[in-house]
Amino acid sequence: MMNKDLYNILGVNKTASDAEIKSAYRKLARKYHPDLNKDNPSAAEKFKEISCAYDILGDKEKRQKYDNKEIDADGKPTGFGAGFGGAGGQSYYYSGSNPFEGAGSFDFSSIFGDDIFSQFNGGAGGFQGFGGGRSRPRKGQDINYTMQIDFLSAARGEDKTVTIQGKSINVKIPAGTEDGQTLRLKGLGQSSLNGGENGDVLITLKVSAHPYFCAEGKNINLELPISLKEALLGAKVTVPTINGKVAVNIPPYSSSGAKLRLKGQGIKTKLGQGDEIVTLKVMMPKTKNAELESVLKTMDDERVRDF
C-alpha cells in the first residue's frame, strides 16, 4: 500500500474532518464486509485495505504523522529510523494480515455503528471470520407496515387479517383507535441472524374520515339537521350511532346548536363507555312557503339578541 493515497482509498479530501472520515469508512465497511459479500473474494482484500487506511486516518496522532510524511501508507516510518521502529520504538507497519486479528476487545460499534450488526452474524465481541469472538445475540429487524382502516372499525374495534412479506397476520384493532396510532406485534418481525429474539411488526393505523361521525375521546359527535317544523313543534327522529340506529325525541322550540346526549352510544374501552353528542342544526325550507311567511308576519317580534 506504500504508493497508495489513504485519503483516496476512503474517498475523502485531505481536509476532511474526523467525522467525515469515520462516516466514509462506515459506508465502505458496510459495502465490502466479507460477511455481506460471500460470493466476492476480492471484497475481503478491499475491506482489509480500507480498514488499514482508517487505522491511520482515524487516529489523530497517526494521521498527523502520515500528513507530515513521517510514516507511509503502510504505517512504516520514513526517512531515518525506517525499519527500526521509528521514534519511541513504535512501528505502525502492517504485514498484510487481518488488521483486527487478536483484537478481541476492539469496539467495532464505535466505528460501524450498532446498526451494521443486525445485518450479519457478528456483534461487539467480534465479526464472523474476523477475530473469532463470540457473537452477542441481537434482536431481528422490525417490520414497519401502514394499514388503512375505516372510522367504524377504529371506533368499535375489529380483527383484521393482513399479509406482510407473504405471511398472514391477525391484527386486533382496539376500540377507540386514533389516526396515526401504532400497534406492536411482538416476535412477528424478521428472525435474528445469531440466535437472538425475533423482531416485531409495527403497524401504523390510518383512520379514514366518516361522512357524519367524528370522535372526541370516547365520545362520538354528530351534527343532526332538523326542519323548522321539527325544531318548533318537536319530533321523534331516527339518529345513527356507531352501534346502529336509535330513536331520539327533539324537544319543541329547539334552537340550532342545542345538544342532546345519548348515553352509552359512544366508544367502549377498558376505561369506560362514551356517549354520542348530537348537535341540532335547524334547516330553513328549501322552497318559498307563502303560508309560513304569512303566519310569521302576524307574530310579535321577539328579542333574541343581547347586544
N, C-alpha and C positions, 0 to 999 in steps of 0.2 A: 504494500500500500504506500510505499515511501514516496512515489511520484504522484500520488493522487492528492486531490484537494478535499479535505474533510468537509468543508462548507458545501462543496458541490455534491458530495455524497448524500448529505442531508437535505440538499436543495434549498439552502438559505444563503443570504448575503453575509459577508464578513461583519457587517454592522448589526446583525440580528441580535435581539435581546435573548436573555436566558429562557424566557417564556416561549419565544418563537422557536428556539432550538428544541426545547422539550416537546412542543406541540408537533413539530416536524418529525421528530423521532417517533413519537407515539403513532402518528399516521403511517409511517413506513413500517413500524414494527407490526402493526395490525395487518398490513398488506402482505408482508413477506414472512410472517412467523411460520415455521415448518409445520406446526400442527394444523394450520389452515391451508397448507399447500403441499399435501401429501403426494400429489401427482407431479410436483415440480421440484426436481432435485436441486436446481440452481437457487431456489428460494432460501435454503439453509445458508449458502455462501453469502447471498445478499444480506440476509439477516445478520450474519456474523460481521459483515463489513460495516453496516450502519451502526451496529452495537459498539464496535471498536471506535468508530468516529464519535459516537455520543459519549463514550467513556472519557474522551479527551475534551470535547467541546462542552460537555455537560458539567465539567469540573472547572471552576473559575481559575484555579492555580494552573492546571494543565493547559487550559485554553490560552492563558497568558503566555506560558512557555512556548506553546505552538505558534502563536501570533508573533512572538519575538524570535522565532526560528531557533529556539533552544532545544526543542525536540522536533522530530519529524512526524509524518502521518502515522507511523507505527508506534509512536511514543518513545523512540530511541533518541538519546541525547545526540546533538550535532556538535561539530567542532571539537575542541579539546575535551577529552574525557569520554568521547564516544566509545562505547564498548566497555567502559569501566564503571558504569552505573551512574555517571553524572554527579553533580554536587550532592553531598549528603549521602552518597551511596545508593540513591534511589534509581530505579530503572523502570520505564514505562513500556518496555518492549513487549510486544505480543508475538508469540511463536506461531500464530495462525490457528491455535486450538480454540475451543469454545471459550469465550471470554467470561462466561458465567460458571464454568466448571469449579466445583468446590465452594461456591459462594452461597451456601445454604441459607445464610442469614440475610442475603440481599433482598431489599424491599422492592419487589417488582411493581407493586401497586403504585409506588411513588413515581414511576416512570410511565407505565402503561395506563394507569387509572384502573379502578376496580372493574369497570365495565367489560374490559377485554377478557377477564377470567370466566365470564359466563359464555364465551364463545367456543371454548375448547377445554379439554381436560387439563387442569392445572390450577394453581392458586398461589397465594402469597408464599407458600413454602417451596415453590419451585415449579417450572414449566415441565410438561411431559417431554422427555428427550433432552432436557437441559437441566443439569444439576441433580436430577433424580430425587428431589424432595417429595415428601408425601403430600398429595393434594388435599386442600381443605374443601370439604363438601360445600357446594354452593347451590342455592335455590335456582330452579329452572326459570326461564324468562316468562314474564306475564304476557297475556294476550289482551289487547285492547279492542273493544267492539262497540259500535254505536247501534242502538235499536230504536226505531220509531214506533211509538205506541199511541193509541187514541186516548182522548181525555177520560172516557168512562173506564177503560182498563186501568188507568193510573189512579182514578178516584176510588174505584171499588176493589182493586187488586185482582190479579188474574195470573194463571200459569200459562206460559208460552214456551214453545219449543223452537230453538234456533239451531242452525247448522254453522259451526265455526271450524274452519280448517278440516272439513269432512267429518266432523264429529257432531252428533245431535246432543244438544244440551237443554235440559229443562230449566227454565228461568221462572222463579216465583216472584212476581211483581207485588210488593206490599201495597196495601190500600193507602192512599194519600201520597203516592209517589209524586215528586215535583220535577219539573223540567230541568234537565241537567244533572239529576241525581245519578250516582254511580253505585252499582251493585258489585260486590266482590265475591266470586265463586272460588273458594279455596281449593287448591290442588288440581284444577282443571286446565291449567296452562301447560307450557312446554315442560317436558321431562328434564331433570337435571342430567348433565353430562358426566358427573363424577360422584353419584350416589347421594346427592342432596335431595331435599323435598321438591316436589313439582311446583311450578309457578302457578299463578292464579289467572282467572279470566275476569277482566274488569269491563263491565257493561255500562256504558253511559246511555241513559234513557232520555230520548227527546219526545216530549209530550205535545201532541197536536192540539191546536186550539179547538174549542167546541163552539158551535154556532150561537148558543144562548146560555150555556153554563160557564162559570168561572169559579175557581177555588180560592178561598182565603183562609188559610189554616185548615181546620177540619170543617169549616162551613162552606156551603155552596151558595153562590149568589145567582139570582135570576131576575131579569127585568121583565115584568109582565104587562103587556099592552092591554088596556081595557077601554071600552067605549064610553062615551059621555053618559049614556043611559045607565050602564053598569056602575059607573062612578057615582051618579046621582041617586039612583034608586037602590043600589046594592045588587048583588047577584051571586050565584053559585057557579063557579067555573072550574074546569079541569086544568090542573097545573102539572107539568112534567117534573120529575125528580130523577136523581141518578139511579133510583131503585124502581122506577115505574111512575104511573100517573096517579094523582090523588085529587080529591075534590076540595076546593077552598071557598070559603064564604067571603065575598067582598063587602065590607060594611057600607051602608048608604052614606052618601056625601063624602066619599073618599077623594083625596087630592093626589095629584102626581107627586111622586116622591115618598108617599106613605109606604111603610114597610110592614110586611107580615112575616112572622117567624113560624116555620113548620118544624116542630120539634122532632129530632131524631131522623131527619131526612138528609143529613149531611154525610160526611165521610166517617166511617167507623174504623178506629185504630185501637191498638192496645191501650192508648192513653184516654180513650173515651169516644163518645159519639157526637158528631157535629150536627148542626141544623141547616135547613135551607132558608135563606133570607130572600123574600120576594119583594121587590120594589115595584110599586104600581106606576104605570105611565099612562095617563089619560090621553086618548087619541080623539081629535076632532073628527066630525063626519067628513067623508071624502067628497060628498056631493052637496050642493046647495039644498037647504031644507027651509023652505019659506015658513012652514008651520012652526018650526022650532024658533025661528027668528021672531015671529010674531009674538009667541009666548014670552020670550026673553025681554021683549020691548015693554011688556006690561009689568015686569018685575021691578021693584025698587032697587036702586044701586046699592051695592054692599061694599063696605070698606074692607079691602083685603091687603092693603099695604100699610106699613108703619112708618114710611118715610115720605 
